[in-house]
Amino acid sequence: MVFQILPSLLAADYGSLADEIRRAEASGADALHIDIMDAHFVPNLSFGPDIVALCRRVAPGFFRHVHLMLTRPDLYLEPFAAAGAQTIQIHVEADCDLHAELPRIRALGLRAAIALNPETPAEAVFPYLGLCDEVLVMTVHPGYGGQSFIPDCLPKISLIRRRAPDIDIMVDGGINDKTAILAAKAGANQLVAGSYLFKQSDMAAAVAALRKDGAAAFNSP
């Protein structure tokens, strides 16, 4: 299974957003993670489809994961797909029918993913595992970057991995050089890092180290 590192655009310098997107791509990271917030599902407001389109325009070859932290993600699937999303992640806690919406994402030609908040049990995503390509486990309460990793979420990662050994499991929230190893040992093969990566003077070295150490932990017995 491929082990991946994804910088989160939420932690970028918004005054130089195009340059920050190119810097993330040049770091050797596997994909860009783009957080979309509606100030209702989470207590923050972030980007819209135009930012996804910007990412596609300035770095067309850089894979785009779009995380919809929205109360009604079903109303926005087509706009984000048209803007250039390649994976769309929607929450199990959202106010929509996931049995209908996950297949809609795939029908748009995208990878479909389901996300769950720290307080949501792993079992909540089990009915949908056959409908998605990856699961995103939040290890902070979504809404703001720079929060501390919640270690109580680690057993959920392991439980989902045992239930679906071949699915991609992504972890987002408080990832750094130490917590990356914990998440990977628990069974995550995709790590989102925002503040930790964008504050590095040498993002490429930080990405390479996270990937090396994380992959070793993921593949350890």
N, C-alpha and C positions, 0 to 999 in steps of 0.2 A: 504494500500500500504506500502511495506517495505521501511524503511528509512535506507540508507547505507552511510558509510564513506569509502573512498578509498585513501590510501596514494599513492602519485605519486613518482615512482622510480627515476624520473629525479632529485629529491632533495636529493637523498641518497649519502652517502660517497662511491665513486666508488672504493676506495682502499680496502673497506671491503664489497663488494656488496652482497656476499652470506649472511653475517651476517646481513646486513641491510634488506634483504628480510625476513629473519627469524624474525628480530625484528618487522617488520611491521605485519607479520602474528601473532606473539605473542601478539601484541597490542589489538587483538580482532577486528581489522578492517575487513570489509566485503569482500574486494577484493583488488587486487593490480592494479594500473593504470600504464601502460607502454607506454611512449610517443616515437613514432618512427618518426624521422625527416630526411628529405633528402637534406637539405641545398639548396633547390630550391623552394618548396612550402612555406617553412618558412626559416628564416635566421639562421639556426642552424643545426647541424648534431648530431644525438644521437645514438640510438641503432639499432641493426639488429635482425634477428631471433634467433641468438645464445643466446642473452640475455633473450629472452622469454623462450628458452629451459633451461637456467640456473634457471630461476624462477620456472619452472615446476620441475626441478631436486631437488632443495633444499627445496621447499615448495609445494609438489605436491597437497596438499589439499587446497591451497590458490588460489581462483578464479582469473583469469588473464584477465583484460580488456586491449586490445591493440588499441591504438589511432594512426591511420596512417595519419600523417601530410605529405602526399606525393602528388606530382603532378599527378602521375599515380598509385594510390593504387591498381588498378585492376591487375597490373603486379605482385603483391606480396601477394595476398590473400592465395594461396596455401602454400607458404613457411612459412607464419606466422601461418596458421592453423596447419601445420605439426609440428611446433616448440612448440605448446601448447597453442595458443590463444584460449580463450573461448568466448570472445566477440571481434568483430572487428568493429571499428568505422572509417568511411570514411567521408570526407568532401563534402558538397554540392557544394563547390567551386572547387573541384578537376576536372581534365580533363579526365572524364570517364562518362559512361552512368549509372547513379545510378539505373535506372529502370532495368538494367541487373545485376549490381554488387551486390546490396543488396540481391536479391534472390540467387545469387551465394554464398554469405556468409552463408546464411541459409542452402543451399544445402550441404555445408561443415560440417554441424552439429553445427554451432556456432550461437550465438546471433548476429544479425545485428543492427548496429546503424549508425545514421547520425549526423554529427557535423556541426556547423556553427560558423563562425568568428564574432567578435563583430560588424563589419560594415554591416553584412548580415542581411536583414530583416527576421523576423520569417516566413513570407509567403513563403520564398524560399524552406522551408522543407515540406510544406503542401502536395505537390503531392506525397511525398514518405512515409508519415506516416503509410500507410497500409503495407508497405514493411519492416518496421524495428521494433525492440523491444524497442529501446530507442533513445532519442535525446540528444546530448551533446551540451550545450550552452557554448561557450567560453566567459569568462568574463575578459580576457586579450587578447592582440594580441599574438597569439601562436608563440613559438620559444624559449623563455627563462623563467625560473622559477623566483620567487621572485618579480614579478610585482604586481602593485596595482590593486585591484578590480575596474572594470568599472561599476558604478551603472546604467548607461544608458541602460545596457543590461537587467535590471530587468523586464521591461515591455514585453520583448520578451518571457521570461520564462512564464509569466502569460498568454500571448496570445497562446502559444503552449499548455499550460495546459488546457485552455478553449477549444481549438480545439480537443485535444486528452486527455481526462480526465484519461484514464487508462494506458497511456504509461509512462515508466520510463523517467524522465528528469534529466540529469546529468549536474552539473555546475562545471567548471574547470577554476581556475584563481583567485589568490588573496584571497582564502578562509582561514578565521581564525575564532576565536570565535565570532566576531561581524558580519562579512559578511556572515557567514554560516546562521545566523538567517534571514538576508535579502533575501538570495537566497531561503531558505525554505519557507518563507512567500509568496514569489512570485510563488511557485509551484514546486520547485525542490525537489526530494526525494533521489538523489544521489549526494554526494559532494566529489570532489577530492581536497585533500590538500597535498601540497608538502612541501615547506619550513616550513610552520607552524608546521607540524607534525614531520618532521625529525629533527628539532632543539630542540624538547622537550626531556628533560631528562627522563620523564615518558610519553612515547607515549601512553600507554594504558589509562592513566587518560585523556589525551587530546582527544583521540578517543571517549571515553565514554561520555565526556562532550559535544563534538560536536554532537554526536548522540542524546543525551538526549535533548539538547537545540534545535537542528535542528528539531527533530521529533515533539517537542511541538509547534514550530512555524509552521511547515507544517500542523499540525492537528488543529491549532487554527481557529476559525470561521473567 
